[in-house]
């Protein structure tokens, strides 16, 4: 398994797309912190970039890489190796490489300008989002064998989590405005890793005070140790469930 992971990591780190992604994140992070007079405002501006760019690159790059590695995967399957080992090695290599690219691009500026709990939380959230969307991409590729359809599905999933989900939530809030939806919103937020990540960062910035009673409910729950533990557990489940199902599907798939 180690040899496969090393090969995948070395192959990805030589990829120009990953290098451009790392440099773009690095330039964006330094630019944001340089333009803002307050580092907290810089974190808020950088958060918007991370929540859009990191999931987009992670899901599309992972989907394309898995499809392009189909012949390599078939070669490995023909060897005396367990399919589970092959698939998890591919996932581990992708997740490690994209997380490393994120750390190199965002981690250095954040550690320079915001070396505190807020900065570390942002780095942890960005890393988890990278891994989550690698897992979702691999699930999409194992379900949809056609490359064009699979990449299209990956883009649609990103659109759903980044944009459409928020529209759906706003629709629910308008339709049921007469009912107390603050507590159900906590459960609904757990259905989207991007929204959950956004809430964790915003609550540390005290922006929740601008969100009214809903923000107070979120702060009472997510601001506690149990709420933080719940959030981390949910984000980890967003990794574990897609990887488990994709591995199970790959084990039974006829290549």
C-alpha positions as CSV (number, residue, x, y, z in Angstrom):
1,X,0.0,0.0,0.0
2,X,2.8,2.4,0.8
3,X,4.4,2.0,-2.6
4,X,1.1,2.8,-4.4
5,X,0.6,5.9,-2.2
6,X,4.1,7.1,-2.8
7,X,3.7,6.7,-6.5
8,X,0.3,8.5,-6.5
9,X,1.7,11.4,-4.4
10,X,4.8,11.8,-6.5
11,X,2.7,11.7,-9.7
12,X,0.3,14.3,-8.4
13,X,2.9,16.7,-7.0
14,X,4.5,16.8,-10.4
15,X,1.2,17.8,-12.0
16,X,1.2,21.4,-13.2
17,X,-2.5,21.8,-12.1
18,X,-1.6,21.2,-8.5
19,X,1.4,23.5,-8.7
20,X,-0.8,26.3,-10.1
21,X,-3.4,25.6,-7.5
22,X,-0.8,25.9,-4.7
23,X,0.7,29.1,-6.1
24,X,-2.8,30.7,-6.6
25,X,-3.8,29.9,-3.0
26,X,-0.5,31.3,-1.8
27,X,-0.8,34.5,-3.8
28,X,-4.5,35.0,-2.8
29,X,-3.7,34.5,0.9
30,X,-0.8,37.0,0.9
31,X,-2.8,39.5,-1.1
32,X,-5.8,39.3,1.2
33,X,-3.8,39.8,4.3
34,X,-1.8,42.6,2.8
35,X,-4.8,44.6,1.7
36,X,-6.7,44.3,5.0
37,X,-5.6,46.4,7.9
38,X,-7.2,43.9,10.3
39,X,-6.0,40.3,10.2
40,X,-9.5,39.0,11.2
41,X,-11.0,40.7,8.2
42,X,-8.3,39.0,6.1
43,X,-9.3,35.6,7.5
44,X,-13.0,36.4,6.6
45,X,-12.0,37.3,3.1
46,X,-9.8,34.3,2.7
47,X,-12.6,32.0,4.1
48,X,-14.8,32.9,1.1
49,X,-12.0,31.9,-1.3
50,X,-11.3,28.6,0.6
51,X,-15.0,27.6,0.7
52,X,-15.3,28.0,-3.1
53,X,-11.9,27.2,-4.6
54,X,-10.8,24.3,-2.4
55,X,-13.9,22.1,-2.9
56,X,-14.0,22.9,-6.6
57,X,-10.4,22.0,-7.3
58,X,-10.5,18.9,-5.0
59,X,-13.5,17.4,-6.6
60,X,-12.8,18.1,-10.2
61,X,-9.1,17.3,-10.1
62,X,-9.7,14.0,-8.2
63,X,-12.4,12.9,-10.6
64,X,-10.2,13.6,-13.6
65,X,-7.2,11.9,-12.0
66,X,-9.2,8.7,-11.2
67,X,-10.6,8.5,-14.7
68,X,-7.2,9.0,-16.3
69,X,-5.7,6.4,-14.0
70,X,-8.2,3.7,-15.1
71,X,-5.5,1.7,-17.0
72,X,-3.1,1.9,-14.0
73,X,-5.9,0.7,-11.7
74,X,-6.7,-2.2,-14.0
75,X,-3.0,-3.1,-14.0
76,X,-3.0,-3.1,-10.2
77,X,-6.1,-5.2,-10.0
78,X,-4.5,-7.8,-12.2
79,X,-1.7,-8.1,-9.5
80,X,-2.1,-10.1,-6.3
81,X,-3.4,-7.1,-4.4
82,X,-6.7,-6.6,-2.6
83,X,-9.1,-4.2,-4.4
84,X,-9.7,-2.5,-1.1
85,X,-5.9,-1.8,-0.7
86,X,-5.7,-0.3,-4.2
87,X,-8.7,2.0,-3.8
88,X,-7.7,3.2,-0.4
89,X,-4.2,3.8,-1.6
90,X,-5.5,5.9,-4.4
91,X,-7.7,7.9,-2.0
92,X,-4.9,8.3,0.5
93,X,-2.5,9.6,-2.3
94,X,-5.0,12.1,-3.6
95,X,-6.1,13.3,-0.2
96,X,-2.5,13.7,1.1
97,X,-1.4,15.6,-2.1
98,X,-4.2,18.0,-2.1
99,X,-4.0,18.6,1.6
100,X,-0.3,19.2,1.3
101,X,-1.0,21.7,-1.6
102,X,-3.5,23.5,0.6
103,X,-1.1,23.7,3.5
104,X,1.7,25.1,1.3
105,X,-0.6,27.6,-0.3
106,X,-2.6,28.8,2.7
107,X,-0.7,27.5,5.7
108,X,2.3,29.7,5.4
109,X,0.5,33.1,5.1
110,X,-2.0,32.1,7.9
111,X,0.9,31.1,10.2
112,X,2.6,34.5,9.5
113,X,-0.4,36.8,9.9
114,X,-2.8,34.8,12.1
115,X,-0.8,32.3,14.2
116,X,-3.6,31.6,16.7
117,X,-6.5,29.2,17.2
118,X,-8.6,30.9,14.5
119,X,-5.8,30.4,11.9
120,X,-5.3,26.8,13.0
121,X,-9.0,26.2,12.8
122,X,-9.1,27.6,9.2
123,X,-6.2,25.3,8.2
124,X,-8.0,22.3,9.7
125,X,-11.3,23.2,8.1
126,X,-9.6,23.7,4.7
127,X,-7.8,20.4,5.0
128,X,-11.0,18.5,5.9
129,X,-12.8,20.1,3.0
130,X,-10.0,18.9,0.6
131,X,-10.3,15.3,1.9
132,X,-14.1,15.4,1.9
133,X,-14.4,16.4,-1.7
134,X,-11.7,13.9,-2.8
135,X,-13.9,11.3,-1.1
136,X,-17.1,12.6,-2.9
137,X,-15.2,12.7,-6.2
138,X,-14.1,9.1,-5.9
139,X,-17.6,8.0,-5.0
140,X,-18.9,9.8,-8.2
141,X,-16.3,8.1,-10.4
142,X,-17.0,4.6,-9.1
143,X,-20.7,5.0,-9.6
144,X,-20.5,6.7,-13.0
145,X,-18.1,4.9,-15.4
146,X,-18.4,7.4,-18.2
147,X,-15.7,10.1,-17.9
148,X,-17.7,13.0,-19.3
149,X,-20.8,12.2,-17.2
150,X,-18.7,11.6,-14.1
151,X,-16.9,15.0,-14.3
152,X,-20.3,16.6,-15.0
153,X,-21.7,15.0,-11.9
154,X,-18.7,16.2,-9.9
155,X,-19.3,19.8,-11.0
156,X,-23.0,19.5,-10.2
157,X,-22.2,18.2,-6.7
158,X,-19.9,21.1,-6.1
159,X,-22.6,23.5,-7.4
160,X,-25.1,21.9,-5.0
161,X,-23.0,22.1,-1.9
162,X,-21.6,25.6,-2.7
163,X,-24.6,27.4,-4.1
164,X,-27.9,25.4,-4.5
165,X,-28.0,24.2,-0.9
166,X,-28.0,27.7,0.5
167,X,-30.9,28.6,-1.9
168,X,-32.8,25.5,-0.6
169,X,-32.3,26.5,3.0
170,X,-33.5,30.1,2.3
171,X,-36.6,28.6,0.6
172,X,-37.3,26.6,3.7
173,X,-36.9,29.6,5.9
174,X,-39.3,31.7,3.8
175,X,-41.9,28.9,3.6
176,X,-41.8,28.2,7.3
177,X,-41.1,31.6,8.6
178,X,-43.8,31.3,11.2
179,X,-42.2,28.3,12.8
180,X,-39.1,28.1,15.1
181,X,-36.5,26.6,12.7
182,X,-33.4,27.7,14.6
183,X,-32.7,24.3,16.2
184,X,-33.7,22.2,13.0
185,X,-31.2,24.5,11.2
186,X,-28.4,22.9,13.2
187,X,-29.3,19.5,11.7
188,X,-29.8,20.9,8.2
189,X,-26.3,22.5,8.4
190,X,-24.8,19.2,9.1
191,X,-26.0,18.0,5.7
192,X,-23.5,20.3,4.0
193,X,-19.8,20.2,5.0
194,X,-19.2,23.7,3.4
195,X,-21.9,25.3,5.5
196,X,-20.7,23.5,8.6
197,X,-17.2,24.7,8.0
198,X,-18.3,28.3,7.4
199,X,-20.3,28.3,10.7
200,X,-17.3,27.0,12.7
201,X,-15.1,29.9,11.4
202,X,-17.7,32.6,11.6
203,X,-18.6,31.8,15.3
204,X,-14.9,32.3,16.2
205,X,-15.0,35.7,14.5
206,X,-18.0,36.7,16.5
207,X,-19.9,37.4,13.3
208,X,-22.7,35.4,14.8
209,X,-23.8,38.5,16.6
210,X,-25.0,39.9,13.3
211,X,-27.1,36.8,12.6
212,X,-29.7,37.5,15.3
213,X,-31.4,34.7,17.3
214,X,-30.3,32.0,14.8
215,X,-26.7,33.1,15.4
216,X,-27.2,32.9,19.1
217,X,-28.5,29.4,18.8
218,X,-25.6,28.4,16.7
219,X,-23.1,29.9,19.1
220,X,-24.8,28.2,22.1
221,X,-24.4,24.8,20.3
222,X,-21.3,25.0,18.1
223,X,-19.5,27.2,20.6
224,X,-19.4,24.5,23.2
225,X,-17.0,21.5,23.4
226,X,-19.9,19.1,22.6
227,X,-20.9,21.2,19.6
228,X,-17.3,21.3,18.3
229,X,-16.9,17.6,18.8
230,X,-20.2,17.1,17.0
231,X,-19.0,19.2,14.1
232,X,-15.7,17.4,13.8
233,X,-17.5,14.0,14.0
234,X,-19.9,15.1,11.2
235,X,-17.1,16.3,9.0
236,X,-15.2,13.0,9.5
237,X,-18.3,11.1,8.6
238,X,-18.4,13.1,5.3
239,X,-15.1,11.4,4.6
240,X,-15.8,8.0,6.0
241,X,-19.2,7.3,4.5
242,X,-18.3,8.1,0.8
243,X,-15.0,6.3,1.1
244,X,-16.7,3.2,2.6
245,X,-19.4,3.1,0.0
246,X,-17.0,3.8,-2.9
247,X,-14.7,1.0,-1.7
248,X,-17.6,-1.4,-1.3
249,X,-18.8,-0.5,-4.8
250,X,-15.2,-0.9,-6.3
251,X,-14.8,-4.3,-4.7
252,X,-17.9,-5.6,-6.6
253,X,-17.3,-3.7,-9.8
254,X,-16.6,-5.5,-13.1
255,X,-13.6,-3.8,-14.6
